[in-house]
Each structure stands twice: as structure tokens, then as C-alpha cells.
Amino acid sequence: MEQYKIDFESMEWQSPQTGVRFKTFEQNGRKMRLVEYTKEFIEKDWCTKGHIGYLLEGQMEINFDGKVITLGQGDGVFIPAGKKHKAKVLTDTAKAILVEDV
């Protein structure tokens, strides 16, 4: 049965590394994550996954192998799969919604 409403409030936070935690919903080969980053978040390696997202709170930079863009509250982002990137949090925290293929 397909689920249409995603109740993030009822989900537990997952924290795979320092400075990031998220809640994930997966269905039909896609996932939606509510992600909260802190300044302690450091991406050790370049990410090449595709992301479509919306920054709910805070400010971040995304480095595309030397070209840096800044995102603020209310900005959307579209990163195609295979595009090398790293994110950095500029405020104490940043919160985003990300949609990705599983």
C-alpha cells in the first residue's frame, strides 16, 4: 500500500556521523529525508549522489570541485547524479528536505 502522508514527527532521528542527523521515508525507489546539519558536519569524501532539495533553515555552501555556491533559507538545489560536490554549514545549524533515488 502506498503512503501519501509522511509523518516526520513520529520517526526517530538517525545519526550516522558527527554533525548530521536525519529522518528518512522510502517508497517506490525514492527517498525523502529531513536532514539537520551542524557546523561539526564535515564531508570526508566528495559525494556523487544526485540530490533535489530545499533549505528550510540556515545557510550552507556547496563546493562543486572549486565552484562554490551559497544556499540560504528558502533556496532549492538540484544536483545531478555524478556531479562531484561537498557541503559545508555556515550557520550553527541548517535543516533541509532532500529527495534522492534509492
PyMOL commands that set and color helices and strands:
alter all, ss='L'
color gray80, all
select helices_A, chain A and resi 8-10
alter helices_A, ss='H'
color red, helices_A
select strands_A, chain A and resi 14-17+20-27+30-38+51-57+59-64+67-72+76-79+86-89+93-101
alter strands_A, ss='S'
color yellow, strands_A
deselect
rebuild
show_as cartoon
